[in-house]
């Protein structure tokens, strides 16, 4: 969150810092030999690849019916390490339904040095460029640059044509590899009014020029206008590394965003587009792909009869939600719209996320409930900015509904999330309720629900150096759903919860219950065998078993993004462990209480022994879902001590024989 706040704070300063100096980029197909001799990025020695040029040039030009958006892209990358060779494999995905968007004029080259030190240029063969349909909405252009190896420089360019005045992509100056120069140009016709954001913490070079243009309209009139070309340049942009428990990278990338808000036709004739949230609401409710889908009638079979048997509104809402979950399958495509219609999706029992949730809204309304579409952005899509009416920041439509007892945020496309839990992938974000009377923003947070894991262990140490016993794990809240999904769909991944962190761990049997009862924790009974470690006359074994807190992920010296767990967390281990005859305890972890300076993390451990057994109780509680990047040094140090304490082991040895 800190980095996001820095970006927002920098915006006014950068917008006022206009620099008109600009150097021309080297032309496509021409390269300086020094770039081929380059061994590393000068400001990121560990980079696997280095983006030398990232260039975008956007124009509004005459299209089939009106204006269209034409975007020319050009990218040049230096391959520095073996892993960087993957950047030669390109996949450009685009929305192709009804020919709305197309990718054309693809070309590419690879530059190398031969044994004599001469520059060689290998062109991408047109026959190696493939365009294929992904589904009924998306297509993809695939190609691989030829003759690529460590030391190569690759370069490619293409044109993206979009027959829509709204199809304007955000521009990201930053990426997962460093960038020497990122340049974005946009030519805006004067009749078009935009709202825009510039989010950056580096120096941004900006320039603005005017161009006289004219085009013919459908009625034969000639429209003369002045276009403004804006240019934004950032140099030596660092990579943003992939860090544990980070949110969407795009939340931290430096970027500039434009959205069309109105068209001024002159003489006071201004056509408002998406200039405010109420106007965006009207636009969506009038859309045949959004609002008109909410007036369809879905035949729900026996659902109406089963609802008559339920007494409370909450019971009925959960029943309708479960009904849609059971009967619909998500096709793994994301959109805020239903382009094929919800009746078609219902007939096929398959649809995109929004189609499934539109069906849920229709059935809830049919049952007498006031259910509303809720625009959301999932974690991998990034945070929502509530100040600007940017529709493109949303990638999903969920369902908002309230009763006297509870507010529900429902996503029936997720078969494993119970009705009472806000879906994990939108937690701590903002959602926009789309309704002309009751619309507006809602914060997607619920302090009552958390990630909770309770482990009960009953085991014995055998004379042959094994820890054998049974653990019962109770997983509830946000801990339950992913485990249920893995149990039902990927048993090997599910077993990793118990075996991956312990060398030699053998799961002898496992029994899982209450997977389909939302009101109960997932109960997992595990019979296990774990070899003890040995050092001389001593043997030792862990007590931090099956919690999922065995390995510290925060070991990097620096942190660039906030730590986003998403939820509060609670872990508990209780147990009893018996020693075999002839053994005794040599060393026990101490009873301890550790508290983070801001009290947001608390570890407590208590142990008590008698002659042949130990009783233990250990809890770890996290009272914050997010930790700011600027607090990382303190957080890292505490986490180091936390995991050192968690992983302390019990040491035993054979008793000495009595003379």
Secondary structure, DSSP 4 states (H G I P E B T S, - for coil): -HHHHHHHHHHHHHHT------PPPPPTT---HHHHH--SBTTBTT-SEEEEEEEEEEEEEE-SSSEEEEEEEEEEEEE-SGGGGGGGEEEEEEE-GGG-EEEEEEEEEEEEE-TTS-EEEEEPPGGG-EEEESSSSEEEEEEE-SS--TT-EEEEEEEEEESSTT----EES--SSEEEEEEEEEEEETTEEEEEEEE-SS--EEEEEEEEEEEE-TTS-EEEEEEEEEEEEEEEEPP----TT---GGGTS-EEEEEEEEEE-STT-EEE-SSSHHHHHHHHHH-TTTGGGGG-----TTHHHHHTT--SHHHHHHHHHHHHHHH-EE-S---SS-SS-HHHHHHHTEE-HHHHHHHHHHHHHHTT---EEEEE--TTT----SSS--GGG--EEEEEEE-SS-EEEE-TT-SSS-TTSPPGGGTTSEEEEE-TTT-EEEE---TT--EEEEEEEEEEE-TTSEEEEEEEEEEEEHHHHHHHHHHHH-HHHHHHHHHTTSTT-EEEEEEEE-TT-TTSPEEEEEEEEEEPEEETTEEEEES--SSS-SS-----S---S-EE--S-EEEEEEEEEEPPTTEEEEE-PPPEEEE-TTSSEEEEEEEEE-SSEEEEEEEEEE--SEE-GGGHHHHHHHHHHHHHHHT-EEEEEEPPPP-
